[in-house]
Amino acid sequence: MSEQIAITLPDGSVRYEPAGVTARAVAEALGSRLARAAVAARVNGAVWDLDRPMHGDTTLEIITQDDPAALEVLRHSAAHVLATAVRQLFPEANIGFGPAIQDGFYYDFEVPRPFTPEDLQAIERKMREVIEADHRFVREEVERDEAQQRFRDDPLKLERLEEFGEGEVISVYTSGPFVDLCRGPHLTSTGRLSHFKLLHAAGAYWRGDSRRQMLQRIYGTAWFNKSDLDTYLHQLEEAERRDHRVLGKQLDLFSVQEDVGPGMILWHPRGAIVQYELRRFIEDELLRREYELVYTPHVTREDLFIRSGHLPLYEDQQFPAMGAAGGEAETVRYRVKPMNCPMHAVIYASRQRSYRDLPVRLAEVANVYRNELSGTLHGLLRVRMLTMDDAHIFCREDQIEEEIFDMLDLTELVLRTFGFEYRIDLATRPVKKIGGDAAWEVAERALQAALDRRKVTYGIDEGGGAFYGPKIDIKLRDAIGREWQGTTIQLDYQMPQRLGLEYAGSDNKPHQPVMIHRAIYGTLERFVGCLIEHFAGAFPVWLAPEQVRVVPITDGQAEAACTVHRRCRDAGIRSSVDDRNETLNYRVRDAELMKVPYMAVVGQREVEQGTIALRARGAKKKQEIVPVDEFVERAREIIRSRALTVWPER
């Protein structure tokens, strides 16, 4: 008799099957409906192919398309179908990597020239032929020598093979004419892929290293049903319409110019107003919550970043060190700051602190500088000069929970003001970290306890913490369902120790405070980029750079229009007059393109009656005749309350 293995199913029941049985065979035994729906299997917690043999006692869960892991299997398989098609159309292409990613997949190829839109169309047609052929995905485990022989003509794969450790499993997948070095898992065959679309191609350095060769990366998306694919493609179209780079130029908010350098944002007057309002909003709230505002230099001695632990762990993202002018020792080097925390710690340490003084909350809306790779820069979303609404709280351990609660309250207030839904992750210790595991355990437990007592739902981001401590990350969900990194709250036991921070306890002995790093917006650049796309450029009235545009119909009403403008301005409303020698329709259309919340049209009737013909952005009525004083008071209330609507329903 063949050896029997015990297979424990999700409901706790146990089946006994011959060793070498596959998950597909078990699914078929459990029912034909489950077998048809099966995409992959979870074996002892790991995702496997349905046809991979099982040896030894195991837990087994059949993965259907309702399981989040199923989409990753589908998309990884789509990447292999893509590579199969490219190899058939471009036989000399060297093959890189082809993983599943959020909402899709990509594959990297080394080819003599970039792929054109016509190439992508041809590749997509060839992919459909590969799908029609319904090639099985066949997994094999091979020895290193055999793998090197199989991929002797694929230098990128041979390089990857050199990185396998002694005894590490080397698996190879074959699907029709295509063979790949791959961990898997995959669908049972190419024919199970139906609903996909290639999106675009872009350059990508091999292994993400700018010193290596440039490859061509093809991006695509794949879904289990057509409606999901159509919804996603519509979302992409909507995202393109909302692109903050396009709207930023149209609305004259910001620019990036070669004379200054990539990743350095130039805020134009209209964009500066948006940033000003965001700063004022957060700083007013911080002062109400007993934070103290500080300002620190943009450059500091390198030694401070060595003592804080940022160097060498963060050196790749810092700009090179610079020497000081005459009068200082040649060994003294300076760094442009990539973050504010060491200098806030120095301010804390500038005088003696008592346990009665804690918590000390230091806040600064500050520019910091990070030397991001040029290929990763993207409008406002990835920049080299960042404006952070940064704060650092120095507190006792017994104060951690109350401080975390206050930060979550502030986050809730801010995000609800903009109409954002959000979710929370607890990010735990990364591989590259400072400090021992014992301190990390304490910090992680403290954050988890605060979230649990707050009774919020949160996920776990294993290894996603900062190098000095675990963190709470809040992901915003915008108007079209995309997620953005928002608030971050980081608990740090390491920096206070490294920088020798102390306070005098009730026992008159020195104690080490805990340091909490937090940013509510994250960075103002990324947050403004998010807001532009969330609102499609149509900011709420309080945030709009131009809140009212007064438009006289003819020159005869120009003086009255200026009177309305001055009345708005005196009430604290940002107003302008458009009395250009253009048609009324042209000027109204221009205000609409600039997404101005209110257009106050002044004709002869309005002059005589002391009214305006009000056109409110997005209102159901084309216009409404409103007395000037009434409009001003209503607009002031909309601005004061930071309402999301331009005009409240009556």
C-alpha positions, 0 to 999 in steps of 0.5 A: 500500500502507498504511504497515506498522508493526513490532509486537514481541511478548513472545517477541521475535517481530515482526509487520508490520501496517498502521498503525492496527491494534488490539491486538484484531486482533493478538490475533485473528490470534494465536489465538481463545483469546487474543482471547477472554481479552484484557482490554486491551493493554500498548503500549510499556509503557502500558495501552491499550484493545484497540480503540485504533489503534496508529501507529508501531513498538511493543511489544505485550503482550496483557493477560488477567485473570491480569495485575494490570493487568486488574483495574484496567481492569475496575474502572475500567469498573465505575465508568463503569457506575455513573455511567451508572446514577446519571445515568439515575436522578438526571439532575441529578447532577454527575459527579466522578471515578471511579477504580479503587482497591485491591479496587474502585472509586468514583465521586463525584457532586454530588447534593442529598442523600446516597444511601440504602441503597435508592438503592444497591439501585436503582442496582445494578439499573440497572447490571445493565441497563446491563451487559445492554445491552452498550454498547461503550466508544468512545474519542475524542481531542477538541480543548479547545473540543469537550470544553468543549461536550460537558461544558457542563452538567458543572461538575466536568468543566469545572473538570478541563478547565481543568487540561489543559496545552497540547497535552495529549491530551484523551480522551472515552469514550462507553458507550451514553448516558454520556459521560465525560472520561477517560484510560481504558483500559476493557473493550471493552464493558459486557457484560464486567462480571458480578461486582460489588457496590456496598458503601456511600456516604460524603461526600467533599470535591471534590478532597479539599479541605475548603473545597470542596463535599461530594460523595457517593461510592459505593464498589463492588467488581468481580472477574472471577469469582464465587468471587473476589467471594464471597471478598472479600465474606466478607472484608469481613464478617469485617473488620466482625466484627474492626473495632477500633473496635467491639472497642475499645469492647467490650473497654474499650481506648480511646475518642475523646471530643468533650471532648478532640477528634477523633483524640486517643486516650484509652487506658483502663486495659486498653488502656494495658496493651497499649501498656505491653507493646508499649513494654516489648518494643521498649525491652528489645530496643533496649537489648540492641542498644545503643540509648540511650533519650532523651526530648524536649519535645512543643513546640519552637521553630519555627526548628528545623523551618525549619532541618530542612526540615520547614517549609514542606514539612510545614506542612499537617500541623502544628498552628499556631504559638504565641507564647511567654509574656513574656520572649521576643521576640515573633518567637519561635514554637513548634510542637507536634512532628510528629516527633522527628528534629530534636530527636534531631539536636540531642542528637547535636550536643550534644557532639563526636563521633568516628568511633569513637563511631559509630553513635549510636543514639537511641530514644524512644517518644514522642507526636507531633502531626499536624493530619490532616483531620477527614474522614480520621480513623479510630479508631486507624488515622488519628489526630492524636496518634501514639505512635511507637517512634522511633529515629534512627541517626547513622552513617558511610557504611560502617556503613549496611548493617550498621545496615539489616541489624540493623533488618531483624533486629529487624523480623523478630523483632517481626513473627514474634512476632505471627505476621505475614507481610510484604512489602518495598517500596523507596520512591524520591524523591517530587516534593516533596523537599529536596536534589539528585538526586546525594544521592538517587541515593547514598541510593537505591543504598545501600538497594537494595544492602543489600536485594540483599545481604540477598537479600530480595524487594522491590518498587519504590514509585516516588515513595513516599519521604519528602521527605528521603530514600528508605525501606524500607517493610514491609507486614504481612499480617493474619489475613484477608489485608489489608495494613497499613503497618508498619515504615519505615526511611528513609535521610537525607543532607539533615537532617545537612547542614541541621543541621550535624551532624559527627563527627571522622574518622580524618583528624581532619577534620570529616565529615557522618554519615548519619542513618537514621530508623526505626520498627518498629511505625510508630505504636502506635495503628495497630499496636494497631488492626492487632493488634485486628483481626488477633487479633479482640480475642483477644490472645496471653496476654502481651499480654492486659490481663487474663490470668486471671479466677478465678471462684468457683462460690459465696460459699463458695469466694470466699476460695479464689478470692482465694488463687488470684488472689494466687498468680497476681499474685505470679507476675507474671500479671495476674489478677482475681476475679469474685465478683459475685452473678451466675450462674456461666454469666453470669460465664463468658460475660462472661469469654468476651466480654472474651476473657480467655485463662484462666478459673480456676473454683473449686468445692468440689472444687477447694478440697479438692484445691488445683486449678482447673477451667481453661477456656482460650480456644479450647481443644478441651477445655471444661475441664481440672482442673489443680493451681494451682502447675502452672497458674501455672508453665505460664502463666508460661512461655507469657507469658515466651516470648510464645507465640501459643497459649494452651495448648501441645499436650501 
